[in-house]
């Protein structure tokens, strides 16, 4: 598949990580997210896949979007790492790389001779990033998933109502853990400029979750009061709720400062509310919520959805329609700001994917290279690594390498 050209595309050489080569030995979400961010920033990310391809290519239901959302701008090389010749080839590739990222089970690559202590002998500048369930410690041997660490890290408790822990509605820990891996890699690349040496980095799901709930932990440390789940905890603001328009469309609206309250009342001609001692401050409005919220719903319920949102925007109130994820394909802001770009699915259909939430020098980091088929760039990558065509043919014949059959 040729490199894709689109209005949002950048050439590799124009991007911040141009010239950085990354070897990705990853699956699922956390590792591929780390590789995705590096690839979007311009690194040459070589995704080493097993002979049958990354397992996320075949996931269904809630996992059906994993591969398409996390593997643009990468090249695919199939190596059977259970084959001695493939292991030798992998070591040759890593010897010329800047970064290796992996999220296999703890010790998995070390047993194959692909651990950091083995690889840095030939490549002392290598930055080796392991994306794991836990940092070293008593839990380090455990298998972790996003949902597991959300449960044990307190995030599920804070998300669901009392007695009903609920994982967040996206792979937030996997994704953020991958991004923290990128932060470590970028810092190590910067340090390498000074020292000439690489280093080993580990980013972990459990510790990522702990960082996410740090505000709640600190709240307890400051107040001595155990924080309750978000759906039931006392809110900081009197008006921070979902209301219905005249069309029974749900709109979230917040009024989080006294100046916003004043502007709201003035815009809607509610001077009597400004003079009402129950509504004079956020604290008094909070105490009078049982009286206030029905009054607000009565006003909002007479307004169309469009008028209600226009009014909130005019006043400067925080507001939001209650969207479903697929509604975002039609979001005018995402469309106008270039927040979506296109990849090709295995069946040939086109699909839009969200880009990194970054703008750099006025540009979005778009799709330069479409989703790779399994092993699509195997031969090209090995030729770049210095192997001859005859050597590559021998690896293919031995089953150590798959050069791809044009399918995903």
C-alpha angles and dihedrals in degrees: 000000000000124000109277121242118208137151091261095047123116126199113249095244093057095059129094097247097041109144095027113119119205128190111207120198098173145122140187115023117307098058097038089049090056089050092045094057091048091047094048088051089057107268119141099243115194109197111207108207131185118249093271092046132243107327091230088070087073103039120122137201112010092004096051093098098046099095098040093049098048110034111060118122092029133112122227125227120176114214125166098221090194087068116085093220091052091051090052090049092049091053089051090053094047091050088067097040133097098209138021120194123188138168103183121133115295110285094007097121094035089062088057094050092256097112123122095256090055097044099044090064090072095029112032090173093060118126107209116195120190115194105202145162095250139010114245112300142085092319095044095106095052127106111241135192130184091258093047094056093042087058097046095037096057097247095111090049091053093046102051129054120269111299093009109084110196130191116232115267094251137038089269097155094046092048097044091044088056091049091050086054088056090050090055092046093050091049090049091050089053092048091048089061087065102036104025089226133110126214144202118263130187126195117186138199097221095050090045089056091048089053090051093054093041091107090058093046090051091046088059091047091051100041104024087225119121109240114237127217114291096246091058106028121110108267124229096227131055095222112041104122149112116265133181128238123218087273090055091249114151117239125179112221130181131190103189106164136045090239090056089050091051093049090047094053093045093050093050094041094245099144090148089063090055089056095044110107089212089063102037096106140015090255093053092044088051090054089049098047093120088061099035103049096058089050091052093046089051091057096041092046090063093054127082117242091252094049092046094052092043090052093050091048092048092052093042097241121155107251139156140182113236099251130186116224094255090053087071091074086074097040107131094211094052091047095047095043095048094245094147131058135178134257131176118245122218092261091055097256119133120237132184119231129190116253127223111293091246138106116196119190089342096308136105120227102244142178111297096161125031124232108294123238115233108291092349095148098031096115095043093050093049092048089053089051089059101259117140123235090251091053091049092048089052091051090050092048090050092051094243093115134032116202093197133256098231094263134103 
